[in-house]
Amino acid sequence: MVSIIIPNWNGARHLPTCLEALRRQTYRHFEVIVADNASTDGSQELLRRDYPEVRLIALPENRGFTGACNAGLRAARGDILVLLNNDTEADPRWLAAIADAFERHPEVGLIASKMLLFDRRNVFHTAGDFYRVDGLPGNRGVWQADTGQYEREEYVFSACGGAAAYRRAMLDEIGLLDEDFFYSCEDVDLAWRAQLAGWRCLYVPQAVVYHRLAATGGGVTASFYDGRNFLYVIVKNYPGSLLRRYWPQIVKAQLRLALESLRAWRGAAARARLRGQIAGLLTLPRLVRKRREVQRLRRVSDEYLLSVLTPVDRAGGQGNSPSQ
């Protein structure tokens, strides 16, 4: 069975589109869980009235994206666990494509959907995510028109948490989302742990989801967590052997982000990102214990990791065919 977990905070205006699309799925062996972060916009009443098939987890306070997702993941009954943003609309064949890919690829622990913009359905949000050797993550294909350039299954580094599927056996091994992240880059952190443990991430182009990008996030808050969590991901996950090789590029990338924020100082988002970087630096010592735990998961070589990481001069990301 597949369990779909939808985190929600005051997303009543988006939930009907998301849930009606799930009712139209051709694959029927699934459950839907909405983990609600103490919404005050009538989300819970809407779910109880119009969507009785949905399992509602009513959290007593806003626990962020990570806290809500983890509450749903812990309650889920499926062997495949899917995170889905509330501001999405899934193609009717989305779940079927995910279930089929997991069955065909036992080495795969996580699957990335083909995510297109909700209002411009021929434009990419992401075709699987990449991670650069200088410590910067990104969406493969973002803002590109869909002309068929990402129409084959490929191994990628990570799956955007807005529509990501995970094998339960993998999560049992590497753990759930890190709730210290709260929001942003928690999916990158999880993908790092998966890659270190030897699980593959597969981009499945038949698993199509349309996303209202930043409809329930973004802005100043997202900029702060981006600035902080970029550093969290590096400190927790980047192996020491590769750090010694790439630390100049990592430092350069962080300095560039800081300088960009200073140049745009009058912008609230720029100031928030710089505050996030500073907050990340101040809290790094408490990540040392987590780093030890993560590095104990490692089962793969530097050569393998370099095959899934993206060089700085290939900022658009990369993918590798499962046959390679």
C-alpha positions in Angstrom: 0.0 0.0 0.0 1.0 3.6 -0.6 0.6 6.3 2.1 0.3 9.9 0.9 1.1 12.5 3.6 0.0 16.1 3.0 1.3 18.7 5.5 -1.1 21.6 5.8 -1.1 25.0 7.5 -4.0 27.3 6.5 -4.2 25.7 3.1 -8.0 25.3 2.8 -8.0 27.1 -0.5 -5.6 24.6 -2.0 -6.8 21.3 -0.5 -9.8 20.6 -2.7 -7.7 20.7 -5.9 -5.1 18.5 -4.3 -7.5 15.9 -2.9 -9.8 15.7 -5.9 -6.8 14.9 -8.0 -6.0 12.0 -5.6 -9.6 10.7 -6.0 -8.9 10.5 -9.8 -5.8 8.3 -9.4 -5.8 5.1 -11.5 -3.8 3.3 -8.8 -6.3 2.7 -6.0 -4.4 1.0 -3.1 -3.5 4.0 -1.1 -4.4 6.1 2.0 -4.3 9.9 2.4 -3.1 11.5 5.6 -3.3 15.2 6.2 -1.1 16.4 9.0 -2.5 19.8 10.0 -0.4 22.4 11.8 -3.1 24.0 13.9 -4.8 25.7 11.0 -7.2 28.5 11.7 -8.8 28.9 8.2 -11.3 26.0 8.4 -9.0 23.4 6.9 -9.9 20.7 9.5 -13.6 21.4 9.2 -13.3 21.2 5.4 -11.6 17.8 5.6 -14.1 16.3 8.1 -17.0 17.5 6.0 -16.0 16.9 2.4 -13.2 14.3 2.6 -14.1 11.6 5.1 -11.7 9.2 3.5 -8.8 11.3 4.6 -7.1 10.5 7.9 -6.6 13.9 9.7 -3.8 14.4 12.2 -4.7 17.6 14.1 -1.4 18.9 15.6 -1.8 21.2 18.6 0.7 23.8 17.2 2.6 24.6 14.0 5.5 22.1 13.9 6.6 23.3 10.5 6.9 21.2 7.3 9.2 18.7 8.9 7.1 18.2 12.1 3.9 17.7 10.1 5.5 15.4 7.6 7.0 13.2 10.4 3.7 13.0 12.2 2.1 11.7 9.1 5.0 9.3 8.3 4.8 7.8 11.8 1.1 7.2 11.4 1.3 5.8 7.9 0.6 2.1 7.1 2.1 1.9 3.6 5.3 0.3 2.4 5.7 3.3 0.0 5.5 6.7 1.8 4.8 9.8 -0.3 5.1 13.5 0.7 2.8 15.8 -1.3 2.4 19.5 -0.9 -1.2 20.8 -0.5 -0.7 23.2 -3.4 -0.3 20.5 -6.0 -2.4 18.7 -8.6 -1.3 15.2 -9.5 -1.8 13.6 -12.9 -4.2 10.6 -12.6 -1.3 8.2 -13.4 1.1 9.7 -10.9 0.8 7.1 -8.2 0.8 4.2 -10.7 4.1 5.4 -12.1 5.6 5.6 -8.7 4.5 2.1 -7.6 5.7 0.6 -10.9 9.1 2.2 -10.6 9.7 1.0 -7.1 8.7 -2.5 -8.1 11.2 -2.5 -11.1 14.1 -0.9 -9.1 14.8 -2.6 -5.8 17.9 -0.4 -5.4 15.8 2.7 -5.4 14.9 4.2 -2.0 13.4 7.5 -3.2 11.6 8.7 -6.3 11.5 12.2 -7.7 8.3 13.3 -9.5 8.2 15.4 -12.7 7.0 18.7 -11.2 5.6 21.4 -13.6 4.2 24.8 -12.7 0.5 24.8 -11.9 -0.3 27.9 -14.0 2.3 27.2 -16.8 2.0 23.5 -17.3 4.7 23.3 -19.9 7.4 24.9 -17.6 9.5 22.9 -15.1 9.7 23.3 -11.4 12.0 20.3 -11.1 13.0 17.1 -12.9 14.7 15.8 -9.8 17.1 17.8 -7.7 20.9 18.1 -7.8 23.5 19.0 -5.3 26.7 20.8 -6.3 30.1 20.0 -4.9 30.2 23.6 -3.5 27.3 22.8 -1.2 24.5 24.4 -3.1 21.3 22.4 -4.0 19.1 23.1 -7.0 16.1 22.0 -9.1 17.0 20.3 -12.3 15.4 22.0 -15.3 13.8 24.8 -13.2 12.0 27.5 -15.4 12.8 25.5 -18.6 10.0 24.8 -21.1 9.1 21.1 -21.3 10.3 20.1 -24.7 10.9 16.5 -23.9 14.4 16.9 -22.6 13.6 15.1 -19.3 11.6 12.2 -20.6 13.7 9.2 -19.5 14.2 7.7 -16.1 17.4 8.8 -14.5 19.3 8.5 -11.3 19.4 12.0 -9.6 20.7 13.2 -6.3 17.5 13.9 -4.6 13.7 14.4 -4.8 11.9 17.6 -4.1 9.9 17.1 -0.9 6.8 18.7 -2.6 6.2 15.4 -4.3 8.7 12.8 -3.2 8.2 9.0 -2.6 10.2 6.9 -0.1 10.6 3.2 0.5 9.7 2.4 4.1 12.7 0.1 4.4 15.0 3.0 3.6 13.4 5.3 6.1 13.6 2.6 8.7 17.4 2.5 8.1 18.2 6.2 7.8 15.5 7.9 9.8 12.8 10.5 9.0 13.1 14.2 8.3 15.3 16.2 10.7 12.8 18.4 12.5 15.6 20.9 13.4 15.3 22.0 9.7 11.7 23.0 10.3 11.3 24.2 6.7 13.6 24.0 3.6 16.4 21.6 2.6 15.0 18.8 4.8 14.6 16.8 1.6 18.2 17.5 0.6 19.4 16.3 4.1 17.3 13.1 3.8 18.7 12.5 0.3 22.3 12.9 1.5 21.6 10.2 4.2 20.0 8.0 1.6 23.0 8.4 -0.8 25.5 7.7 1.9 23.7 4.5 2.9 23.7 3.3 -0.7 20.1 4.0 -1.7 19.5 5.4 -5.2 17.2 8.3 -6.1 15.2 7.8 -9.4 13.5 10.5 -11.4 10.4 9.1 -13.0 9.0 11.4 -15.8 5.6 9.6 -15.9 5.0 10.7 -12.3 3.7 14.2 -13.1 2.6 16.8 -10.5 1.6 20.4 -11.1 2.8 22.8 -8.3 1.7 26.3 -7.3 5.3 27.2 -6.6 5.7 29.1 -3.2 1.9 29.3 -2.8 2.2 28.1 0.8 5.8 29.1 1.5 8.6 31.3 0.2 9.4 34.9 1.0 11.3 36.1 4.0 10.8 32.9 6.1 12.0 30.7 3.3 15.1 32.9 2.8 16.1 32.6 6.4 15.8 28.8 6.5 17.6 28.5 3.1 20.5 30.5 4.5 20.7 28.5 7.7 19.9 25.0 6.3 22.4 25.1 3.5 25.0 25.1 6.2 23.2 22.4 8.2 23.2 20.1 5.3 27.0 20.5 4.7 28.0 20.1 8.3 25.8 17.0 8.9 26.4 15.1 5.7 29.4 16.2 3.6 32.1 13.5 4.1 35.4 14.7 5.5 37.4 13.3 2.6 35.4 15.3 0.1 35.3 18.4 2.4 39.1 18.5 2.4 39.0 18.5 -1.4 36.2 21.0 -2.0 36.2 23.3 1.1 37.6 26.3 -1.0 34.6 26.0 -3.3 32.2 25.6 -0.4 33.5 28.7 1.4 33.5 30.7 -1.8 29.8 29.8 -2.4 28.8 30.8 1.1 30.7 34.1 0.8 29.1 34.8 -2.5 25.6 34.3 -1.0 26.5 36.6 1.9 27.8 39.3 -0.5 24.7 39.0 -2.6 22.6 39.6 0.5 24.7 42.6 1.5 24.3 44.1 -2.0 20.6 43.7 -1.7 20.4 44.7 1.9 17.3 46.8 1.5 15.4 43.7 0.5 13.8 41.8 3.4 14.5 38.4 1.9 18.2 39.2 1.4 18.5 40.3 5.0 16.7 37.2 6.2 19.1 34.9 4.2 22.1 36.5 5.8 20.6 36.2 9.2 20.0 32.5 8.4 23.7 32.1 7.5 24.7 33.7 10.8 22.3 31.5 12.7 23.7 28.5 11.0 27.2 29.4 11.9 26.3 30.0 15.6 24.5 26.6 15.9 27.0 24.4 14.1 28.6 23.0 17.2 25.4 21.2 18.2 25.3 19.4 14.8 28.5 17.5 15.6 26.7 14.6 17.3 24.3 14.4 14.3 27.2 14.4 11.9 28.7 11.4 13.7 25.4 9.5 13.4 25.0 10.3 9.7 28.5 9.3 8.8 28.0 5.9 10.5 25.4 5.2 7.8 28.0 5.5 5.0 28.3 2.5 2.8 29.6 4.1 -0.4 32.9 5.3 -1.8 34.0 8.9 -2.7 33.9 7.8 -6.3 30.2 6.9 -6.1 29.4 10.2 -4.3 31.2 12.2 -7.0 29.1 10.4 -9.6 25.9 11.8 -8.1 27.2 15.2 -7.1 27.2 18.0 -9.7 30.4 20.0 -10.6 30.1 23.7 -10.2 30.4 24.2 -14.0 27.4 22.0 -14.5 25.0 24.1 -12.5 22.0 22.7 -14.4 22.3 19.4 -12.7 22.9 15.9 -14.0 21.2 12.5 -14.2 22.5 9.0 -14.9 20.5 6.3 -16.6 19.6 3.3 -14.4 21.3 1.1 -17.0 24.6 2.8 -16.4 
